[in-house]
Amino acid sequence: MPLHADQTVAEIALGNPATTRIFEQVGIDYCCGGKRSLAQACAKAGLDVDALLARLAATPPPAATSDWTAVSLAALVAHLVDTHHAFTRSELTRAQALATKVARVHGDRHPFLRELAAAVDEQTADLLAHLAKEEQVLFPAIVRGDRTFVAAPISVMGHEHDAHGVRLAQIRALATDFIAPDDACGSWRALYDSLASLERDLHQHIHLENNVLFPRALSAG
């Protein structure tokens, strides 16, 4: 079916996962903001919807990709935990250590690095607690098919995803879109690489939960 401006951003991303790269490039949120229509998202971002539609329509799908709307809920949960949760924990550890080091070494000359390190610390604490709640409470209930139970924790996790999105935007702004200054040391550049990688994966991660797992869990018979 041809793409159109009234489709939600999430629908477009689910139809062709390769379009998420375009959304990343133009700054359109397809995870927490995925329920907006493309027209609404473009209006908010100040983009020409027809030009973006043309780019999205011309984006070839990946050579091979899993259709997460078709696999079992247990398989989707396993993918989220083994791939995205594992990466998030690992990359948070790396980013937090680098942020602390860079703030200690360069914070006197660049005070914003201390603010960035504090934001990374807060993000780390919030995300680790969030992952634990999903793995210990929500995901087991989803796998059991306990539709009556899951509605409340899904609502809570959705609100927490929105908060994570706000924190990601704050970190990106503090890190000047992850573009290091010319005189940045290797650790500073590594920090920005880590934060950019974490942001990209979290967008995919939250997209799969908000727009695939949670709706399917709520509608499962």
N, C-alpha and C positions, 0 to 999 in steps of 0.2 A: 504494500500500500504506500502511495507517495506520502512523503512527510508534509505536514502542514503546521501553521503557526499556532493552531489551537491544541495541538498535542502537548502533553506535559513533557517537561525535560526528562523525567524519569522514564516515560514510555519510549522516548527516542533512544536513551542510553541503553535500555533493556533490549530494544529491537536491534541495535548494532553497537556492541560494547566499544568499538573503535571510536565512536563519536565522543566518548568521554575525554579523549585527548584534545578534541576541539574545544569542548566545554572548559577544560583546564586552561587552555591557551587564552581564551577570551574572558575568563573569570566568571563563568556561570556555574552556580552551585547545583549539581545534579543529585546530591545525596540529601542533605537536610532541606534544600530548596527544590527538590525534585517534583513536588506537586504543582508548581507554577507552570502555566502554559509557556511555550517558547516565546510567544508574543510578550507576555508579562515579564519574563526574564530578560528579554532584549530591551524592553522599555526601562527596566531598572538599571541595566548596565550601560544604557546609552548606545545600543548597537542596532544596526540595520537588520531587521528580521529577515528580509528577503535575501540579503547577502549571506547571512549565516545559514539560512535554509539551503542555499546553493552549495555551500561548503559541506554541510552535513550530508546532503544527498549524494555528493560526489565522494564521500568517504567509504572506501571498500571495507567490508567486514573482515575481521581477523581470519586467517587461514583455517584456524581450528579454535573453537572455544566451547566451553561447557554451557549448556542451556540450564541455568540454575532454576528456571521456572518449572523444569520437567523432572529434575532428580528428586529423590525422597527428601523429606525434611531432615532426616538423620544424616544423609550425605551432605546436605547444605550446611548443617551445623558443624559437622566434622571439618569441612573445608574452611569455615570461618575460624574455628579454633586452631586448626593445624597450620593454616596459612596466615591469616590476617592477625589473629590474636598473638600468635608466636612472633610474627614480625614486629608488631607494635611493642611488645615487651622488650625485645632485643634492641630495637632502634631507640626506644625511650631511654634505655640504660646508656647507650652510646651518646645520644644527644644531651642528656643531663650532665654527663661527665665532661663533655666538650664545652658546654655552656658555662659550667662552673670554672673550668680552666681559663677560658677566654675572658670571662669577666674579671677573674683575679689578675690576669696579666695585663689586660688592656682597659679595664674599667675606669682607671683614673683619667685617662685621656678621652675615653668614649663611655660616659656614664650610662648611656642607653643599654650597654651590654649587661649591666647589672639588672636592669629592668627586664631584659630579655631572659636572663638566667632565672629570675624569679618566676616569670611566666612559664618557662619550661618546667620548673619544679612543680608549679601548681598543676600544669597539664599532666605531668607524670603521675602525681598522686591521684588526680581525678580519674584518669584513664585506667590505672591499675585497679582502682576500686570498682570501676564500671565493668571491666572485663571479668573480675571475680564474681560480681553479681550475676552477670549473664551465664557464666559457666556453672556456677553452683546452684542457681535458682531457676532462671528463665529457660535456658537451653534444655535442661533435663525435662522440664514440663512440656516443652514443645515436642521433644522426641517421644514422650509418653502419649502425646495427643490430648493433653488436658486443656481443652479449649476454654473451659469455664475459668480456670485459674489464670491463664496467661494474659488476659486482657489488661489487668492492672499493672503488672510489671512491664508489659510492652509499652504502656503509656508513659511509665516512669523512664524507661530506657530511651524513648523517643525524645522526651524533654532533655535528658542528659546529652543526647546526640546534638540537639540544638545548641546546648551550652558548649560542647566541644567545638562546634562550628564557629562560634563566636571567638573562642580561644585561639583556634587556628588562624583566624583572620587577624587577631591581635598580634600573634607571633610573626605572621608574614609582614605586617606593617612595621613592627619593630626591627625586623631583619631586612628591611628595604627590598622586599620581594626576593630575598635570598641572593641578592647581588652583592658580593663582598667588595669593599674598596680595593683599589689597586695595591695598597700597601699591606693588605691583610696577610697574616701569617698562615701557615698550613693548617693549624688547628681551627682558625676562624673559618677558613674555606670549607674544612671538613664539617664544621658545625652547620653551616648553611646547606651543605649537601645532605646532611642527615635530616635536617628539619624539612627540606623539600621532599625527600623520600618518604618521610613519615606522613606529610600532608597528602601526597598522592595516594599512598596506600590507605589512609584513613578515609579519603573520599570514596574509594572503591568499596572499602569495608562497610561504611555506614550506608552507602547506596544499596548493597546487597541485603543488609538488615532491614532498613526502612522500607524499601520498595519491592523486596522479594520475600524474605523470611517472615517478617511480621504480618503482612497481608495474608500470606498463605497459612500461617499458624492460626490466625483468627477465623479463617474461612474453612479450615479443615474439618471434615465430618468425623 
